[in-house]
Structures are given as structure tokens and as C-alpha cells.
Amino acid sequence: MKDMSELMVDLSYSAVLFNSKDAAEEVITLENKINSLNYEIKKQSLLAARSVEDAERLTVLLEIAEAAESIANSAKDIADLVLKGFKPHPVFKMVMEESEETMVRVVVKKESQLVQKSLGELFLATRTGMRVISIRRDESWIYGPDRNTIIFEDDILISKGTVTGSGILQELADGEISLDELGLDDFPHDSN
């Protein structure tokens, strides 16, 4: 729930900044999963409590789950603005664009050289200035992918980094540019 709610906050701000209905819809999908997880935590906590002491200890878990759901609900409220067609005030865009990082959601196409390669061998952060923070594969998510994580066709990469890097990553994912066209020294070295 922690990973999902953090991702939702980033995605919701990006949705508003770039007027991205795709990012907003991802937030809605994640919010539904958070709601299900919160329900499951409540149910399991009730089943696990065998004494007053157990109930007191489980209360902390329930409070954390509720807080994560509140964060998710707030991110959903932000994403709903995009889905309802509201445009942000120009001042909001100006402030957000001054942020050092941006987020991007890209779909890896069949033609892309990213397919069937691990993050470690791709050096995406070095080549593009973008760090992959999560991957959506069909209906499942990989949070905090590591260097051994393999990218597959149709994976959705959620990445953070520079505005310039987001365009480069999009072109790579679309198969419009090759890895050979990007040197390893174009951007400062990163961990992902």
C-alpha cells in the first residue's frame, strides 16, 4: 500500500501537469487496488485478534492502512480533475515545471530494443536521465524494479527524471531510436 500510494501521488501530479488521461486512469486503477488491500487488512486483523493486547497491537496496522488509503484517495481526487476536463491554472504549471524531476509513463513496443533486456544491462538512468520506479505488466505491478528486472513487450514503465530524458525514453520505448544512438556518457551516472 505504501508503494502504491507513493506512486499514485507522483502519477496524479504528472496527470495534471501534462493533462494526461492515461496517468489519471492509472491512478484510478491503483486506488481501487488500495481499497481492496485496506479491506483485506481489516478482515485479516479481525481474524488475528485473539485478545485485547492483540487488538491494541493491530490497531497500529489498521491506522497505517487507513492513512495510506487517505493518501490514495487524495491522489485520486487530483487525477479526477484531469478526467473531468479541468485545466490547471498557469501558475500551477509554472511551479511544477520548475521541479527538477518529471514523471513519464511509456509503453514498451515490440520494436523497442528495451524488450528482453534487464534494467542493469540497459543503463537507462545513464543513457536517458530517467529512473524506472515501477513497471505495470498486464494487471500486476513491479515496484522498485532492480537491475535484474527484465523488460517485456507491452510493459508500462513509470519513470522519474529529466524532461529531456522523458522524451528520449519515450523514443526508446517506441523503437524510434536505438541504444547505439545513445552514449553512456550523455547523462550523469545513476543507480538504475
NUNUBA-498120 format. One record per residue: x, y negated, z of N, C-alpha, C in turn; chain. Coordinates in nm, 3 decimals, padded with zeros to 5 digits, always signed. Example, Ala and Ser with C-alpha at 12.3 -4.5 7.8 and 13.67 -1.06 7.14 Angstrom:
! residues 2
[[+01.319 +00.569 +00.780] [+01.230 +00.450 +00.780] [+01.320 +00.330 +00.780] "A"];
[[+01.285 +00.225 +00.708] [+01.367 +00.106 +00.714] [+01.290 -00.003 +00.787] "A"];
***
This chain:
! residues 192
[[+00.083 +00.119 +00.000] [+00.000 +00.000 +00.000] [+00.087 -00.126 +00.000] "A"];
[[+00.199 -00.118 +00.073] [+00.291 -00.232 +00.078] [+00.343 -00.265 -00.061] "A"];
[[+00.393 -00.162 -00.131] [+00.448 -00.183 -00.265] [+00.341 -00.235 -00.361] "A"];
[[+00.223 -00.177 -00.354] [+00.115 -00.219 -00.444] [+00.073 -00.363 -00.418] "A"];
[[+00.059 -00.400 -00.290] [+00.014 -00.536 -00.260] [+00.119 -00.639 -00.301] "A"];
[[+00.248 -00.607 -00.283] [+00.355 -00.698 -00.328] [+00.350 -00.716 -00.480] "A"];
[[+00.335 -00.605 -00.550] [+00.328 -00.611 -00.696] [+00.206 -00.692 -00.740] "A"];
[[+00.094 -00.674 -00.671] [-00.028 -00.747 -00.706] [-00.010 -00.898 -00.694] "A"];
[[+00.060 -00.942 -00.590] [+00.083 -01.086 -00.572] [+00.163 -01.140 -00.691] "A"];
[[+00.273 -01.072 -00.725] [+00.355 -01.115 -00.839] [+00.274 -01.114 -00.968] "A"];
[[+00.199 -01.007 -00.990] [+00.120 -00.997 -01.113] [+00.011 -01.104 -01.122] "A"];
[[-00.052 -01.134 -01.009] [-00.162 -01.232 -01.012] [-00.109 -01.371 -01.046] "A"];
[[+00.005 -01.409 -00.987] [+00.063 -01.539 -01.021] [+00.106 -01.543 -01.168] "A"];
[[+00.163 -01.435 -01.216] [+00.201 -01.430 -01.357] [+00.080 -01.436 -01.447] "A"];
[[-00.028 -01.371 -01.407] [-00.151 -01.374 -01.486] [-00.200 -01.517 -01.505] "A"];
[[-00.198 -01.594 -01.395] [-00.243 -01.732 -01.403] [-00.145 -01.816 -01.485] "A"];
[[-00.017 -01.801 -01.457] [+00.084 -01.881 -01.525] [+00.081 -01.861 -01.676] "A"];
[[+00.068 -01.735 -01.719] [+00.074 -01.704 -01.862] [-00.064 -01.677 -01.922] "A"];
[[-00.168 -01.703 -01.843] [-00.305 -01.675 -01.885] [-00.315 -01.534 -01.944] "A"];
[[-00.261 -01.438 -01.870] [-00.253 -01.300 -01.917] [-00.366 -01.216 -01.860] "A"];
[[-00.461 -01.182 -01.945] [-00.571 -01.095 -01.901] [-00.520 -00.955 -01.873] "A"];
[[-00.416 -00.911 -01.945] [-00.358 -00.779 -01.919] [-00.306 -00.770 -01.776] "A"];
[[-00.230 -00.871 -01.734] [-00.175 -00.871 -01.598] [-00.288 -00.879 -01.495] "A"];
[[-00.390 -00.960 -01.525] [-00.504 -00.972 -01.433] [-00.577 -00.838 -01.420] "A"];
[[-00.593 -00.767 -01.530] [-00.660 -00.637 -01.525] [-00.578 -00.534 -01.447] "A"];
[[-00.445 -00.543 -01.455] [-00.360 -00.454 -01.375] [-00.383 -00.481 -01.226] "A"];
[[-00.399 -00.608 -01.191] [-00.424 -00.643 -01.051] [-00.556 -00.580 -01.004] "A"];
[[-00.657 -00.586 -01.087] [-00.788 -00.527 -01.051] [-00.775 -00.376 -01.033] "A"];
[[-00.703 -00.311 -01.122] [-00.681 -00.167 -01.111] [-00.611 -00.132 -00.981] "A"];
[[-00.507 -00.207 -00.948] [-00.433 -00.183 -00.824] [-00.519 -00.212 -00.701] "A"];
[[-00.603 -00.313 -00.708] [-00.687 -00.346 -00.594] [-00.784 -00.232 -00.562] "A"];
[[-00.835 -00.169 -00.665] [-00.923 -00.054 -00.644] [-00.848 +00.061 -00.576] "A"];
[[-00.722 +00.081 -00.614] [-00.641 +00.185 -00.551] [-00.612 +00.153 -00.404] "A"];
[[-00.586 +00.025 -00.376] [-00.561 -00.018 -00.238] [-00.685 +00.009 -00.152] "A"];
[[-00.802 -00.024 -00.207] [-00.926 +00.001 -00.132] [-00.941 +00.150 -00.100] "A"];
[[-00.910 +00.235 -00.197] [-00.920 +00.380 -00.174] [-00.820 +00.426 -00.070] "A"];
[[-00.697 +00.375 -00.077] [-00.596 +00.412 +00.021] [-00.633 +00.367 +00.162] "A"];
[[-00.689 +00.247 +00.173] [-00.729 +00.196 +00.304] [-00.840 +00.285 +00.363] "A"];
[[-00.933 +00.324 +00.280] [-01.040 +00.413 +00.326] [-00.981 +00.546 +00.373] "A"];
[[-00.886 +00.598 +00.297] [-00.823 +00.726 +00.333] [-00.746 +00.716 +00.465] "A"];
[[-00.677 +00.603 +00.486] [-00.605 +00.583 +00.612] [-00.703 +00.579 +00.729] "A"];
[[-00.815 +00.510 +00.711] [-00.916 +00.505 +00.818] [-00.968 +00.645 +00.850] "A"];
[[-00.999 +00.719 +00.746] [-01.054 +00.854 +00.765] [-00.953 +00.944 +00.836] "A"];
[[-00.828 +00.943 +00.789] [-00.726 +01.028 +00.848] [-00.695 +00.986 +00.993] "A"];
[[-00.701 +00.857 +01.019] [-00.677 +00.809 +01.156] [-00.786 +00.857 +01.251] "A"];
[[-00.909 +00.854 +01.205] [-01.018 +00.903 +01.289] [-01.002 +01.052 +01.319] "A"];
[[-00.959 +01.126 +01.218] [-00.939 +01.270 +01.238] [-00.819 +01.299 +01.329] "A"];
[[-00.720 +01.211 +01.327] [-00.597 +01.235 +01.403] [-00.608 +01.196 +01.550] "A"];
[[-00.699 +01.106 +01.582] [-00.710 +01.059 +01.720] [-00.771 +01.167 +01.809] "A"];
[[-00.693 +01.215 +01.903] [-00.739 +01.319 +01.996] [-00.753 +01.266 +02.139] "A"];
[[-00.701 +01.145 +02.160] [-00.706 +01.086 +02.294] [-00.708 +00.935 +02.281] "A"];
[[-00.727 +00.868 +02.392] [-00.725 +00.721 +02.394] [-00.588 +00.671 +02.352] "A"];
[[-00.482 +00.738 +02.397] [-00.346 +00.698 +02.360] [-00.324 +00.711 +02.210] "A"];
[[-00.373 +00.821 +02.152] [-00.362 +00.839 +02.006] [-00.434 +00.724 +01.934] "A"];
[[-00.553 +00.693 +01.981] [-00.632 +00.586 +01.918] [-00.560 +00.453 +01.925] "A"];
[[-00.498 +00.425 +02.040] [-00.424 +00.299 +02.055] [-00.306 +00.292 +01.959] "A"];
[[-00.233 +00.402 +01.946] [-00.117 +00.404 +01.854] [-00.162 +00.392 +01.708] "A"];
[[-00.272 +00.454 +01.673] [-00.322 +00.449 +01.536] [-00.380 +00.313 +01.500] "A"];
[[-00.417 +00.235 +01.601] [-00.471 +00.102 +01.576] [-00.371 +00.016 +01.499] "A"];
[[-00.244 +00.028 +01.532] [-00.140 -00.049 +01.462] [-00.140 -00.014 +01.314] "A"];
[[-00.147 +00.113 +01.283] [-00.151 +00.157 +01.143] [-00.273 +00.099 +01.072] "A"];
[[-00.386 +00.103 +01.138] [-00.509 +00.050 +01.078] [-00.501 -00.100 +01.055] "A"];
[[-00.438 -00.172 +01.147] [-00.422 -00.317 +01.131] [-00.330 -00.350 +01.013] "A"];
[[-00.223 -00.273 +00.998] [-00.132 -00.295 +00.885] [-00.203 -00.266 +00.753] "A"];
[[-00.279 -00.158 +00.750] [-00.354 -00.124 +00.628] [-00.455 -00.233 +00.594] "A"];
[[-00.521 -00.287 +00.695] [-00.617 -00.396 +00.672] [-00.547 -00.521 +00.619] "A"];
[[-00.429 -00.550 +00.674] [-00.353 -00.667 +00.628] [-00.311 -00.649 +00.483] "A"];
[[-00.264 -00.530 +00.447] [-00.226 -00.503 +00.307] [-00.347 -00.517 +00.215] "A"];
[[-00.463 -00.471 +00.262] [-00.584 -00.486 +00.181] [-00.623 -00.632 +00.166] "A"];
[[-00.604 -00.712 +00.271] [-00.634 -00.855 +00.262] [-00.544 -00.923 +00.159] "A"];
[[-00.417 -00.885 +00.158] [-00.324 -00.940 +00.058] [-00.372 -00.901 -00.081] "A"];
[[-00.409 -00.774 -00.096] [-00.457 -00.725 -00.227] [-00.583 -00.799 -00.269] "A"];
[[-00.674 -00.822 -00.176] [-00.797 -00.894 -00.209] [-00.767 -01.038 -00.253] "A"];
[[-00.670 -01.101 -00.188] [-00.633 -01.238 -00.227] [-00.571 -01.240 -00.367] "A"];
[[-00.487 -01.141 -00.396] [-00.428 -01.132 -00.530] [-00.538 -01.109 -00.634] "A"];
[[-00.636 -01.027 -00.600] [-00.750 -01.003 -00.691] [-00.826 -01.133 -00.716] "A"];
[[-00.846 -01.214 -00.610] [-00.915 -01.341 -00.627] [-00.841 -01.432 -00.725] "A"];
[[-00.708 -01.431 -00.719] [-00.628 -01.511 -00.812] [-00.644 -01.456 -00.954] "A"];
[[-00.636 -01.324 -00.970] [-00.650 -01.262 -01.102] [-00.788 -01.286 -01.160] "A"];
[[-00.890 -01.287 -01.073] [-01.027 -01.312 -01.120] [-01.040 -01.447 -01.190] "A"];
[[-00.960 -01.544 -01.148] [-00.964 -01.676 -01.212] [-00.932 -01.664 -01.361] "A"];
[[-00.833 -01.582 -01.392] [-00.794 -01.562 -01.532] [-00.905 -01.490 -01.607] "A"];
[[-00.960 -01.385 -01.546] [-01.064 -01.306 -01.612] [-01.192 -01.387 -01.633] "A"];
[[-01.215 -01.486 -01.548] [-01.333 -01.571 -01.563] [-01.309 -01.688 -01.657] "A"];
[[-01.185 -01.703 -01.705] [-01.154 -01.805 -01.804] [-01.112 -01.940 -01.748] "A"];
[[-01.089 -01.950 -01.617] [-01.042 -02.076 -01.560] [-00.898 -02.101 -01.600] "A"];
[[-00.868 -02.224 -01.634] [-00.731 -02.262 -01.669] [-00.669 -02.336 -01.549] "A"];
[[-00.543 -02.305 -01.517] [-00.480 -02.373 -01.404] [-00.450 -02.519 -01.438] "A"];
[[-00.445 -02.600 -01.336] [-00.408 -02.740 -01.352] [-00.265 -02.747 -01.403] "A"];
[[-00.232 -02.842 -01.488] [-00.095 -02.853 -01.541] [+00.012 -02.861 -01.432] "A"];
[[-00.021 -02.918 -01.316] [+00.076 -02.928 -01.208] [+00.114 -02.787 -01.159] "A"];
[[+00.016 -02.698 -01.150] [+00.043 -02.560 -01.108] [+00.143 -02.495 -01.204] "A"];
[[+00.118 -02.509 -01.334] [+00.209 -02.450 -01.433] [+00.348 -02.510 -01.420] "A"];
[[+00.356 -02.641 -01.400] [+00.485 -02.707 -01.389] [+00.562 -02.654 -01.267] "A"];
[[+00.495 -02.640 -01.155] [+00.559 -02.590 -01.034] [+00.604 -02.446 -01.053] "A"];
[[+00.517 -02.362 -01.108] [+00.550 -02.221 -01.127] [+00.663 -02.202 -01.227] "A"];
[[+00.666 -02.283 -01.331] [+00.771 -02.271 -01.432] [+00.907 -02.311 -01.377] "A"];
[[+00.910 -02.389 -01.269] [+01.036 -02.426 -01.207] [+01.091 -02.313 -01.122] "A"];
[[+01.010 -02.213 -01.098] [+01.056 -02.095 -01.025] [+01.167 -02.029 -01.107] "A"];
[[+01.265 -01.975 -01.036] [+01.379 -01.915 -01.105] [+01.345 -01.782 -01.170] "A"];
[[+01.238 -01.716 -01.125] [+01.203 -01.586 -01.179] [+01.066 -01.588 -01.243] "A"];
[[+01.050 -01.501 -01.342] [+00.921 -01.479 -01.403] [+00.897 -01.330 -01.406] "A"];
[[+00.773 -01.294 -01.430] [+00.739 -01.152 -01.442] [+00.684 -01.126 -01.581] "A"];
[[+00.708 -01.006 -01.626] [+00.657 -00.967 -01.757] [+00.608 -00.823 -01.750] "A"];
[[+00.508 -00.794 -01.829] [+00.452 -00.660 -01.843] [+00.468 -00.622 -01.988] "A"];
[[+00.547 -00.518 -02.015] [+00.569 -00.474 -02.153] [+00.534 -00.327 -02.167] "A"];
[[+00.482 -00.294 -02.285] [+00.451 -00.155 -02.318] [+00.563 -00.104 -02.408] "A"];
[[+00.622 +00.009 -02.372] [+00.732 +00.065 -02.450] [+00.675 +00.142 -02.570] "A"];
[[+00.709 +00.094 -02.689] [+00.660 +00.155 -02.812] [+00.749 +00.272 -02.853] "A"];
[[+00.695 +00.357 -02.936] [+00.764 +00.477 -02.985] [+00.897 +00.442 -03.053] "A"];
[[+00.900 +00.328 -03.122] [+01.017 +00.286 -03.198] [+01.129 +00.230 -03.110] "A"];
[[+01.101 +00.205 -02.986] [+01.196 +00.140 -02.896] [+01.312 +00.232 -02.859] "A"];
[[+01.431 +00.174 -02.850] [+01.548 +00.250 -02.805] [+01.546 +00.275 -02.655] "A"];
[[+01.448 +00.222 -02.586] [+01.435 +00.246 -02.442] [+01.382 +00.388 -02.414] "A"];
[[+01.310 +00.444 -02.510] [+01.245 +00.574 -02.492] [+01.348 +00.684 -02.468] "A"];
[[+01.320 +00.766 -02.366] [+01.401 +00.882 -02.327] [+01.540 +00.844 -02.274] "A"];
[[+01.551 +00.722 -02.221] [+01.677 +00.680 -02.159] [+01.650 +00.641 -02.014] "A"];
[[+01.752 +00.661 -01.931] [+01.738 +00.622 -01.790] [+01.771 +00.474 -01.774] "A"];
[[+01.718 +00.415 -01.668] [+01.749 +00.274 -01.641] [+01.899 +00.254 -01.623] "A"];
[[+01.966 +00.354 -01.564] [+02.110 +00.345 -01.542] [+02.190 +00.336 -01.670] "A"];
[[+02.150 +00.411 -01.771] [+02.225 +00.406 -01.897] [+02.186 +00.288 -01.984] "A"];
[[+02.073 +00.226 -01.956] [+02.027 +00.113 -02.037] [+02.089 -00.021 -01.995] "A"];
[[+02.125 -00.035 -01.867] [+02.177 -00.162 -01.816] [+02.085 -00.278 -01.852] "A"];
[[+01.954 -00.259 -01.831] [+01.856 -00.362 -01.870] [+01.881 -00.495 -01.800] "A"];
[[+01.911 -00.490 -01.672] [+01.933 -00.616 -01.599] [+02.051 -00.692 -01.656] "A"];
[[+02.154 -00.619 -01.694] [+02.273 -00.682 -01.751] [+02.244 -00.732 -01.892] "A"];
[[+02.177 -00.651 -01.971] [+02.152 -00.686 -02.111] [+02.042 -00.790 -02.129] "A"];
[[+01.942 -00.789 -02.041] [+01.827 -00.877 -02.063] [+01.805 -00.981 -01.954] "A"];
[[+01.865 -00.961 -01.837] [+01.836 -01.050 -01.725] [+01.707 -01.014 -01.654] "A"];
[[+01.651 -00.897 -01.688] [+01.524 -00.852 -01.628] [+01.548 -00.726 -01.546] "A"];
[[+01.486 -00.720 -01.427] [+01.495 -00.604 -01.339] [+01.359 -00.536 -01.336] "A"];
[[+01.355 -00.407 -01.370] [+01.230 -00.331 -01.369] [+01.194 -00.303 -01.223] "A"];
[[+01.076 -00.352 -01.180] [+01.035 -00.333 -01.040] [+00.931 -00.222 -01.025] "A"];
[[+00.862 -00.191 -01.134] [+00.768 -00.078 -01.131] [+00.737 -00.034 -01.273] "A"];
[[+00.691 +00.089 -01.282] [+00.654 +00.147 -01.411] [+00.517 +00.211 -01.395] "A"];
[[+00.428 +00.178 -01.486] [+00.298 +00.246 -01.488] [+00.304 +00.350 -01.599] "A"];
[[+00.278 +00.473 -01.561] [+00.279 +00.585 -01.656] [+00.144 +00.651 -01.647] "A"];
[[+00.064 +00.633 -01.752] [-00.075 +00.678 -01.751] [-00.145 +00.614 -01.632] "A"];
[[-00.194 +00.693 -01.539] [-00.264 +00.638 -01.423] [-00.177 +00.633 -01.297] "A"];
[[-00.052 +00.675 -01.308] [+00.035 +00.675 -01.189] [+00.138 +00.562 -01.200] "A"];
[[+00.196 +00.529 -01.083] [+00.293 +00.421 -01.074] [+00.423 +00.474 -01.016] "A"];
[[+00.533 +00.417 -01.062] [+00.665 +00.441 -01.004] [+00.709 +00.306 -00.948] "A"];
[[+00.717 +00.295 -00.815] [+00.759 +00.171 -00.751] [+00.908 +00.176 -00.722] "A"];
[[+00.976 +00.066 -00.747] [+01.119 +00.061 -00.721] [+01.195 +00.170 -00.795] "A"];
[[+01.177 +00.180 -00.928] [+01.248 +00.284 -01.002] [+01.398 +00.268 -00.985] "A"];
[[+01.470 +00.380 -00.983] [+01.615 +00.372 -00.966] [+01.685 +00.401 -01.099] "A"];
[[+01.816 +00.406 -01.093] [+01.896 +00.422 -01.215] [+01.871 +00.554 -01.285] "A"];
[[+01.816 +00.652 -01.215] [+01.788 +00.784 -01.275] [+01.650 +00.794 -01.339] "A"];
[[+01.569 +00.690 -01.324] [+01.433 +00.692 -01.378] [+01.438 +00.683 -01.531] "A"];
[[+01.374 +00.780 -01.595] [+01.369 +00.786 -01.742] [+01.246 +00.708 -01.791] "A"];
[[+01.263 +00.634 -01.899] [+01.153 +00.559 -01.960] [+01.096 +00.642 -02.074] "A"];
[[+00.963 +00.648 -02.078] [+00.894 +00.723 -02.182] [+00.811 +00.630 -02.270] "A"];
[[+00.776 +00.678 -02.388] [+00.688 +00.606 -02.477] [+00.557 +00.577 -02.404] "A"];
[[+00.504 +00.458 -02.424] [+00.380 +00.410 -02.363] [+00.391 +00.375 -02.215] "A"];
[[+00.511 +00.387 -02.156] [+00.529 +00.338 -02.019] [+00.504 +00.187 -02.020] "A"];
[[+00.447 +00.138 -01.912] [+00.431 -00.006 -01.893] [+00.532 -00.048 -01.789] "A"];
[[+00.626 -00.133 -01.831] [+00.731 -00.181 -01.741] [+00.690 -00.316 -01.683] "A"];
[[+00.691 -00.326 -01.552] [+00.669 -00.453 -01.485] [+00.808 -00.498 -01.439] "A"];
[[+00.851 -00.615 -01.490] [+00.988 -00.659 -01.465] [+00.991 -00.804 -01.419] "A"];
[[+01.095 -00.836 -01.342] [+01.120 -00.972 -01.294] [+01.253 -01.019 -01.351] "A"];
[[+01.261 -01.148 -01.379] [+01.387 -01.202 -01.425] [+01.370 -01.338 -01.489] "A"];
[[+01.455 -01.366 -01.585] [+01.456 -01.497 -01.650] [+01.353 -01.503 -01.762] "A"];
[[+01.312 -01.625 -01.795] [+01.217 -01.644 -01.905] [+01.279 -01.595 -02.035] "A"];
[[+01.405 -01.628 -02.060] [+01.473 -01.582 -02.180] [+01.478 -01.430 -02.183] "A"];
[[+01.510 -01.370 -02.071] [+01.520 -01.225 -02.061] [+01.388 -01.156 -02.087] "A"];
[[+01.277 -01.220 -02.049] [+01.147 -01.157 -02.070] [+01.118 -01.140 -02.218] "A"];
[[+01.158 -01.237 -02.299] [+01.140 -01.226 -02.444] [+01.226 -01.115 -02.503] "A"];
[[+01.349 -01.105 -02.454] [+01.440 -01.001 -02.503] [+01.386 -00.863 -02.466] "A"];
[[+01.339 -00.847 -02.343] [+01.284 -00.718 -02.301] [+01.162 -00.682 -02.385] "A"];
[[+01.077 -00.780 -02.415] [+00.960 -00.755 -02.499] [+01.002 -00.705 -02.637] "A"];
[[+01.102 -00.768 -02.695] [+01.150 -00.726 -02.827] [+01.210 -00.586 -02.823] "A"];
[[+01.283 -00.555 -02.716] [+01.338 -00.420 -02.699] [+01.227 -00.316 -02.687] "A"];
[[+01.127 -00.347 -02.606] [+01.015 -00.254 -02.585] [+00.935 -00.233 -02.712] "A"];
[[+00.925 -00.336 -02.794] [+00.852 -00.326 -02.921] [+00.933 -00.258 -03.031] "A"];
[[+01.064 -00.239 -03.008] [+01.150 -00.181 -03.109] [+01.194 -00.282 -03.214] "A"];
[[+01.180 -00.412 -03.184] [+01.216 -00.517 -03.279] [+01.366 -00.545 -03.281] "A"];
[[+01.435 -00.516 -03.169] [+01.580 -00.531 -03.164] [+01.638 -00.403 -03.104] "A"];
[[+01.765 -00.381 -03.132] [+01.831 -00.261 -03.080] [+01.922 -00.297 -02.964] "A"];
[[+01.960 -00.195 -02.890] [+02.053 -00.215 -02.778] [+02.188 -00.265 -02.827] "A"];
[[+02.228 -00.222 -02.946] [+02.357 -00.264 -03.002] [+02.363 -00.414 -03.026] "A"];
[[+02.246 -00.475 -03.048] [+02.241 -00.619 -03.073] [+02.264 -00.699 -02.946] "A"];
[[+02.255 -00.631 -02.830] [+02.273 -00.698 -02.702] [+02.403 -00.652 -02.640] "A"];
[[+02.492 -00.744 -02.615] [+02.617 -00.709 -02.549] [+02.594 -00.692 -02.399] "A"];
[[+02.683 -00.621 -02.334] [+02.672 -00.602 -02.190] [+02.717 -00.724 -02.112] "A"];
[[+02.775 -00.823 -02.176] [+02.824 -00.940 -02.105] [+02.741 -01.065 -02.131] "A"];
[[+02.622 -01.048 -02.191] [+02.538 -01.163 -02.222] [+02.477 -01.226 -02.096] "A"];
[[+02.457 -01.147 -01.991] [+02.394 -01.195 -01.867] [+02.479 -01.151 -01.750] "A"];
[[+02.465 -01.218 -01.636] [+02.538 -01.174 -01.517] [+02.496 -01.032 -01.479] "A"];
[[+02.591 -00.956 -01.426] [+02.563 -00.817 -01.388] [+02.466 -00.809 -01.273] "A"];
[[+02.381 -00.710 -01.280] [+02.275 -00.686 -01.183] [+02.278 -00.540 -01.140] "A"];
[[+02.189 -00.503 -01.047] [+02.187 -00.366 -00.996] [+02.100 -00.271 -01.074] "A"];
[[+02.009 -00.316 -01.159] [+01.912 -00.228 -01.225] [+01.939 -00.228 -01.372] "A"];
***
